[in-house]
Amino acid sequence: MSGGVLVAGIGNLFLGDDGFGPEVVRRLAGPGAAPLPDGVRVVDYGIRGMHLAYDLLDGYDALVLVDACPGGGAPGELTVLEVGPDDLGTGEFDAHGMNPVSVLANLGQLGGTLPHTHVVGCTPADVEEGIGLSEAVAAAVPEAVAEVRALVRRLLAARPTPSSSVADPATAAPAPARTRRS
């Protein structure tokens, strides 16, 4: 795919709340879900970092990562971040694991470039071995689905049209450096 938005659910569903990303994308694209606009691809990457890296070589305009993100907030609290190359630093790429920072930081070594990237994260309550989300994180899933849908609409509206090379600033996606919701 050239252009468009990739929505990537990441996390290990065998580690409790780390399965947040896969659950959100399942609800976004699963049976009975409202259809997403053309140009949006939703994938549950789980812990397959190399798969995500290679898919990003297809040249997406934007990436939305959905993941459990520890960070001191209350369990179930959503955070939306805009991520750029300067936020990544470096990290060793593990072809058999999923460290989103390493995957994105090493994309250039594979010949790709980081698309406009946002993270929709949720503070986990429990990432110990076990299947299923905690009550607080499960309660945040519908809000995360709505947040991803809204973000995708803004990102698609900000894309340049074939007849113009610059997006209209009036419709450009706002850059939520840090937006916290609880």
C-alpha positions in Angstrom: 0.0 0.0 0.0 1.3 3.5 -0.8 -0.1 6.2 1.4 -2.9 5.7 3.8 -2.9 5.0 7.6 -1.6 1.9 9.3 -3.2 1.2 12.7 -1.0 -1.3 14.5 -2.1 -3.1 17.6 1.0 -4.3 19.5 1.4 -6.3 22.7 1.5 -9.8 24.1 -2.0 -11.1 24.9 -0.4 -13.7 27.2 0.7 -10.9 29.6 -2.5 -9.5 30.9 -2.9 -5.8 30.1 -0.1 -6.0 27.5 -2.9 -7.3 25.3 -4.5 -3.9 25.1 -3.3 -3.1 21.6 -4.5 -6.3 20.1 -7.9 -6.0 21.8 -8.4 -2.5 20.5 -7.6 -3.4 16.9 -9.8 -6.5 17.2 -12.7 -4.2 18.1 -11.8 -1.7 15.4 -11.8 -4.3 12.6 -13.6 -7.4 13.9 -17.1 -8.7 13.1 -19.8 -6.1 13.7 -17.3 -3.2 13.8 -18.3 0.0 11.8 -16.2 0.1 8.7 -13.1 2.3 8.6 -12.5 4.8 5.7 -10.7 3.7 2.6 -6.9 3.9 3.0 -6.9 2.6 6.5 -5.3 -0.8 7.3 -5.7 -2.3 10.8 -3.3 -5.1 11.9 -2.7 -7.0 15.1 1.1 -7.3 15.1 1.2 -8.8 18.6 5.0 -9.1 19.2 6.0 -9.3 15.6 8.3 -6.3 15.3 9.9 -7.4 12.1 6.5 -7.8 10.4 5.6 -4.2 11.4 8.9 -2.9 10.2 8.6 -4.5 6.8 4.9 -3.4 6.4 6.1 0.2 7.1 8.3 0.0 4.1 5.2 0.1 2.0 5.1 3.9 2.5 2.2 4.8 4.7 1.4 8.5 5.3 0.7 7.8 9.0 1.0 5.2 11.7 -1.1 4.8 14.8 0.4 2.5 17.3 -2.0 1.1 20.0 -0.2 -0.3 23.0 -0.1 -0.6 26.8 2.2 2.1 28.0 3.4 2.1 31.6 3.9 5.7 32.7 2.7 6.5 36.2 -0.9 7.2 35.4 -3.9 5.4 36.9 -4.6 2.0 35.4 -6.9 2.4 32.4 -5.7 6.0 31.7 -5.3 6.8 28.0 -2.5 8.8 26.6 -2.2 10.0 23.0 1.3 11.0 21.9 2.8 12.2 18.7 6.1 10.6 18.0 8.9 11.8 15.8 12.4 10.6 14.9 13.9 12.8 17.7 11.8 10.9 20.3 13.1 7.5 19.4 16.8 7.6 20.1 18.4 4.2 19.4 17.7 0.7 20.3 18.8 -2.7 19.3 16.4 -4.3 16.8 15.2 -7.8 17.8 13.7 -9.6 14.9 11.9 -12.0 17.3 10.3 -9.4 19.6 8.4 -6.2 19.7 10.1 -3.1 21.1 8.2 -0.3 19.3 11.0 2.2 19.9 13.6 -0.1 18.4 11.4 -1.0 15.4 10.8 2.6 14.5 14.3 3.8 15.3 15.8 1.2 13.0 13.4 1.7 10.1 16.0 3.7 8.2 18.4 0.7 8.2 15.8 -1.2 6.2 15.4 1.7 3.7 12.2 3.2 5.1 11.2 6.4 6.8 9.1 7.0 9.8 5.6 8.1 8.8 3.7 10.7 10.8 3.2 8.6 14.0 0.9 8.7 17.0 0.7 6.3 20.0 -2.6 5.6 21.7 -1.5 4.1 24.9 -3.2 2.8 28.1 -1.6 2.6 31.5 -1.7 -1.1 32.5 -2.7 -2.5 35.9 -1.1 -5.9 35.5 1.3 -7.4 32.9 2.0 -10.7 34.6 1.4 -14.0 32.8 -2.3 -14.5 32.1 -4.8 -14.0 29.4 -7.4 -11.1 29.7 -7.4 -7.5 30.5 -7.8 -6.0 34.0 -11.1 -4.4 34.7 -9.7 -0.8 34.4 -7.9 -1.5 31.1 -10.9 -3.4 29.6 -13.1 -0.4 30.5 -10.7 1.9 28.5 -11.0 -0.2 25.3 -14.2 1.5 23.9 -12.7 5.0 24.5 -9.5 3.9 22.8 -11.4 2.6 19.8 -13.2 6.0 19.6 -9.9 7.9 20.0 -8.3 5.8 17.2 -11.2 6.4 14.9 -11.1 10.2 15.5 -7.4 10.3 15.0 -7.6 8.4 11.8 -10.2 10.8 10.5 -7.9 13.8 11.3 -4.9 12.1 9.7 -6.8 11.3 6.5 -8.2 14.8 6.3 -4.6 16.2 6.6 -3.3 14.1 3.7 -2.3 16.0 0.6 -4.7 15.4 -2.3 -3.4 14.3 -5.7 -4.0 17.9 -7.0 -2.0 19.5 -4.2 1.3 18.8 -2.6 0.6 20.6 0.7 -2.2 19.7 3.1 -4.7 22.5 4.0 -3.6 23.9 7.4 -7.2 24.3 8.4 -7.7 20.5 8.2 -4.3 19.4 9.3 -4.3 16.9 12.2 -3.4 18.7 15.4 -0.2 17.6 17.1 -1.2 16.3 20.5 2.2 16.4 22.1 0.6 14.9 25.3 -3.1 14.4 25.8 -4.2 12.6 28.9 -7.6 11.1 29.4 -8.9 9.1 32.3 
